[in-house]
């Protein structure tokens, strides 16, 4: 039992060091990809868009997306209320297989630069004339002055 306490303590230090820097006593709440729990206790089932008391996320196509050409897809993260986007935590998008979509990478990394409203752009190639649905898992951090949350949400969008 004592080993488990040290492991928990070490993981807490690791997440605090990698997470929110606004308070030396920041705590971490982790949400898995199936449900996202905000500080106030609201739970959101995975899907698109995600909306909690701490943040909202969405994914959308940007501009024309023609067959056999590169297209832009925009991920949006908005911090709500007392929360801000954690600029110290590298946001990630891990693409998932989707018919008619070729990703330029299986994993994208982004460095947030905004406090409340941030957009990240990924590039895909459309390989089908049918509607396509780019999708993947978006991982990011939001913080208050005393606590950080690392969230992982599944996002998708349909492009006609």
HELIX and SHEET records of a PDB file:
HELIX    1   1 UNK A    2  UNK A   18  1                                  17    
SHEET    1   A 4 UNK A  27  UNK A  30  0                                        
SHEET    2   A 4 UNK A 147  UNK A 156  1                                        
SHEET    3   A 4 UNK A 135  UNK A 143 -1                                        
SHEET    4   A 4 UNK A  84  UNK A  85 -1                                        
SHEET    1   B 5 UNK A  27  UNK A  30  0                                        
SHEET    2   B 5 UNK A 147  UNK A 156  1                                        
SHEET    3   B 5 UNK A 135  UNK A 143 -1                                        
SHEET    4   B 5 UNK A  91  UNK A  96 -1                                        
SHEET    5   B 5 UNK A 107  UNK A 110 -1                                        
SHEET    1   C 2 UNK A  35  UNK A  37  0                                        
SHEET    2   C 2 UNK A  43  UNK A  45 -1                                        
SHEET    1   D 5 UNK A  50  UNK A  51  0                                        
SHEET    2   D 5 UNK A  55  UNK A  62 -1                                        
SHEET    3   D 5 UNK A  70  UNK A  79 -1                                        
SHEET    4   D 5 UNK A 117  UNK A 126 -1                                        
SHEET    5   D 5 UNK A 101  UNK A 103 -1                                        
END                                                                             
